[in-house]
């Protein structure tokens, strides 16, 4: 994961969101706040969401991918990710919706 100097952690819980994940990540990457981490947590998706998450992480050092072996729902995924996030504050982003400016 990115270092502890991140001002913010944007958490994107994913379950079968391969068609919208790239757009959600792009909306975070366009933010003016540069010291942030993007944490994608895949909740045992049945589609190619996890593969896409790894592809996005390979092209951007601010992205970290976590994956769960079994589907436990959004609440479980959020609890795990909140413990791992290193930003001074965090925001959850639903992968089907973009984000407004946070910087």
URSUL-V307395 format. One record per pair of residues at least 12 apart in sequence whose C-alpha atoms are under 10 Angstrom apart, sorted by the first residue. I is the first residue (numbers start at 1). J is the second residue. If there is no record, write none. Layout:
BEGIN
I,J  I,J
END
This chain:
BEGIN
1,37  1,38  1,39  1,61  1,62  1,63  1,64  1,65  1,66  1,84  1,85  1,86  2,35  2,36  2,37  2,38  2,39  2,61  2,62  2,63  2,64  2,85  2,86  2,87  3,35  3,36  3,37  3,62  3,85  3,86  3,87  4,35  4,36  4,37  4,85  4,86  4,87  4,88  5,35  5,36  5,37  5,86  5,87  5,88  6,33  6,34  6,35  6,36  6,37  6,38  6,62  6,85  6,86  6,87  6,88  6,89  7,33  7,34  7,35  7,36  7,37  7,86  7,87  7,88  7,89  7,90  7,103  8,33  8,34  8,35  8,36  8,37  8,38  8,85  8,86  8,87  8,88  8,89  8,90  8,91  8,102  8,103  9,35  9,36  9,37  9,38  9,39  9,62  9,63  9,81  9,82  9,84  9,85  9,86  9,87  9,88  9,89  9,90  9,91  9,92  10,25  10,28  10,36  10,37  10,38  10,39  10,40  10,63  10,82  10,85  10,87  10,89  10,90  10,91  10,92  10,93  10,99  10,102  11,25  11,37  11,38  11,39  11,40  11,41  11,63  11,64  11,77  11,78  11,81  11,82  11,85  11,90  11,91  11,92  11,93  11,94  11,95  12,24  12,25  12,38  12,39  12,40  12,41  12,42  12,65  12,74  12,77  12,78  12,81  12,91  12,92  12,93  12,94  12,95  12,96  13,39  13,40  13,41  13,42  13,43  13,66  13,67  13,73  13,74  13,75  13,76  13,77  13,78  13,81  13,92  13,93  13,94  13,95  14,40  14,41  14,42  14,43  14,44  14,45  14,49  14,50  14,53  14,67  14,73  14,74  14,77  14,93  14,94  14,95  14,96  15,41  15,42  15,43  15,44  15,45  15,46  15,47  15,48  15,49  15,50  15,71  15,73  15,74  15,77  15,95  16,42  16,43  16,44  16,45  16,46  16,47  16,48  16,49  16,50  16,95  17,42  17,45  17,46  17,47  17,48  17,49  17,50  17,52  17,94  17,95  17,96  18,45  18,46  18,47  18,48  18,49  18,50  18,51  18,52  18,53  18,95  18,96  19,47  19,48  19,49  19,52  19,95  19,96  20,49  20,94  20,95  20,96  20,97  20,98  21,40  21,49  21,50  21,52  21,53  21,56  21,94  21,95  21,96  21,97  21,98  22,49  22,52  22,53  22,55  22,56  22,95  22,96  23,95  23,96  23,97  23,98  24,93  24,94  24,95  24,96  24,97  24,98  24,99  25,38  25,39  25,40  25,53  25,56  25,63  25,93  25,95  25,98  25,99  26,56  26,98  26,99  27,93  27,97  27,98  27,99  27,100  27,101  28,93  28,98  28,99  28,100  28,101  28,102  29,60  29,62  29,63  30,99  30,100  30,101  31,99  31,100  31,101  31,102  31,103  32,101  32,102  32,103  33,101  33,102  33,103  34,62  34,103  35,62  35,87  35,103  36,62  36,63  36,86  36,87  36,88  36,89  36,90  36,103  37,60  37,61  37,62  37,63  37,64  37,85  37,86  37,87  37,90  38,57  38,60  38,61  38,62  38,63  38,64  38,65  38,85  38,87  38,90  38,91  38,92  38,93  39,53  39,57  39,62  39,63  39,64  39,65  39,66  39,81  39,82  39,84  39,85  39,86  39,92  39,93  40,53  40,54  40,56  40,57  40,63  40,64  40,65  40,66  40,67  40,77  40,81  40,93  40,95  41,53  41,64  41,65  41,66  41,67  41,68  41,74  41,77  41,78  41,80  41,81  42,65  42,66  42,67  42,68  42,69  42,70  42,71  42,74  42,77  43,66  43,67  43,68  43,69  43,70  43,71  43,72  43,73  43,74  43,76  43,77  43,78  44,67  44,68  44,69  44,70  44,71  44,72  44,73  45,67  45,68  45,69  45,70  45,71  46,71  50,65  50,66  50,67  53,65  53,66  53,67  54,66  64,85  65,81  66,80  66,81  66,84  68,80  78,92
END
